């Protein structure tokens, strides 16, 4: 009875409070597709090297090219979702993900791998933008909160996918890897079918003559760039910290798993709560500012681990990861609020596609920059990275004030923006 009561209280904090059945169906479709994506993230590289037998260097180059190709996919697909049926466009992007995974099962050379890996990256980027109008519609008055809920669901799905992929990695045979990637294709197909059961959304009337209004919105463009700089932090725990632990601190390899477990657990449990506390662009700017200082503190703590015994470094590690992850959920909450609140309702998909370009650019360039600074320069490099995040967070509130000056309806509290700058 006590356990049931606690479970009900936890779900009351986590489940979306608006949107009804469509919101729950979209959340379930997200869980299904991200489980397949988690399988691909975990087992993909090993599949390419151990089953397809591609050189490691070619796999790295191919995935980098795929990420770069996908950066520009968000805006056109988002614009298409704004003007047509968002459910259909989003379902098409999931279908492209299915084709990508199925094609990778047949890949036997670099060019085939590159083509289908690029298609998969495009589908992932385009899907985030095409889903924007659905989040806006089913999120009711708080689409940013619903987007935070979907991020928590995404982390659950990726974690489930990683657990499933663990079996294939342990077996380490070509057939096991093929089964995993094929299962990922099935998950995308199932998610695409689920999305088609969502009610059709009527496109919002266009109130401006500019077709690509997002690209003319200068404050939004600057915020996209700042969010992209801050998004480099997503690679701190996945690229810089593992190398720092194993190569510099000589920590046990299991410590890398601790980093990801702590990070994932905090995001799943607290992202929705953090998003509920960020309800205006001003609060979104403050969330970015707090995030920047959290990243700075975490970076300094991680740098100090190089000068301490291994046992003390292992004590400091989870503390630094917790501080960094708190900054991560603050940044995500702020980004969700700004990306929706500053976008006109008739162009949410287009604006989401633009905002996603910043995130994609930061995630793509992050590993090279972090490895050069944090691993190549050592302790001073961590300080530079931390200072970069702090300064980026401080720059966001002034840009928000600039954006509000161009959006009188937003300042008046009506919740609608002009969409011009």
Residue, then its C-alpha position, 0 to 999 in steps of 0.5 A: x500500500x505504501x509503495x503504491x501510494x509513493x508510485x502514484x505520487x511520483x507519476x503525478x509529478x512525471x506524467x503530463x497534466x494536459x493533452x489527454x490521450x493524444x499526449x499519452x500516445x505521442x509519449x508512448x510512440x516516443x518511448x518506442x522509437x527512442x528504444x530503437x535509437x538507444x539500441x543503435x547508439x549503443x551497438x551501432x559502432x560495434x556493428x560497423x566495425x565487428x560485423x560490417x568490418x569497416x575500419x574504425x577511422x572510416x566509421x568515425x569519418x562517416x558518422x561525422x559526415x552524417x551528423x553534418x549532413x543532418x544539420x539543415x534537415x530540421x527547418x524544411x521538415x519543420x516548415x512542412x509540418x507547419x503547413x501540412x499535417x504534422x502527424x503525417x510529416x512526423x510519421x514520415x521521418x520515423x519511416x525514414x529512420x526505419x529505412x535507414x536501420x533496414x539499409x544498415x542491415x544490408x551495408x557491406x562497404x563504406x559508401x552504403x554505410x555512409x548513405x544509410x547512416x546519413x539518412x538516419x541522422x537526417x530522420x532524427x533531426x527532421x523528426x525533432x522539428x516535425x514533432x514541434x507542432x504536435x508538442x505545441x498542440x498537445x502541451x496545451x498552455x505549457x508545451x515546454x513542460x510537455x517537451x521536458x516530459x518527452x525528454x525524460x521519456x527519451x532517456x528511459x527509451x535510450x536506457x532500455x535500448x542500451x540494456x537490450x544492446x548489452x545482450x548483442x555486445x556480450x554475444x558479439x556475433x554478426x547475427x546478434x548485431x543484425x538482430x539488434x539493428x533490425x529490431x531498431x528498424x521495427x521500433x521505428x516502424x511501430x512508432x510511425x504507425x502509432x503516430x498515424x493514430x494521432x488526431x490531425x492538427x489544422x495548420x495555424x493561419x500565416x500572419x506574415x509574408x515571409x516564408x522562412x520567417x525563422x531565418x529572419x528572426x535575428x534574436x532567435x538566431x542568436x539564441x540558437x547560436x548560444x544554445x549551440x555553444x552551451x550544447x557542447x556540454x552534452x559531450x562533456x560526460x560522454x567524450x571528455x570525462x571518460x578519457x579524463x578518467x581512464x587516461x589521466x586519473x587512471x580510474x577503473x573503467x566501471x567509473x565511466x558507467x557510474x557517470x552515465x547512470x547518475x546522469x540518466x537517473x537525474x534527467x529521468x527523475x527531475x527534468x519534468x519538475x525543472x521544466x515546470x519551474x520555467x514558465x516565461x522567457x525571463x525564467x528561461x534566461x535565468x535557467x541558462x545563467x544558472x546552468x552556465x555556472x553549474x557547468x563551470x563548477x563541475x568543470x573545475x571539480x573535474x579538473x581538480x581530480x587530476x591532482x588527487x588520489x584515485x579514491x578521492x577522485x572517485x568521491x568527487x566524481x559523482x558530486x561533479x556529475x550531479x552538479x553538471x547534470x543539474x546544469x543540463x536539466x536547467x539548460x534543457x528546461x530553458x531551451x524548451x521554454x525559449x524555443x516555444x515561447x518565442x516562436x509564432x504558433x503558425x511556424x513552430x516546426x520551422x522554429x524548432x528546426x532552427x533551434x535544433x540546428x544549434x543543438x546539432x552543431x554543438x553536439x557535432x563539434x563538441x567532441x573535437x573541441x573538448x578533447x583538444x582543450x580538456x585532454x590536450x591542455x589538461x587542467x587549464x583546458x577544463x577551466x576554459x571550457x567552464x568559463x565558456x559555458x558560464x559566459x554563454x549563460x550570462x549572454x542569454x538574458x540580454x538577448x531575451x530582452x532584445x527578443x521581447x522588444x521585437x515581440x510586444x504581444x509577448x511582453x503584454x502576456x498574451x502568449x502570442x508573438x509576432x514572428x518578425x524581427 
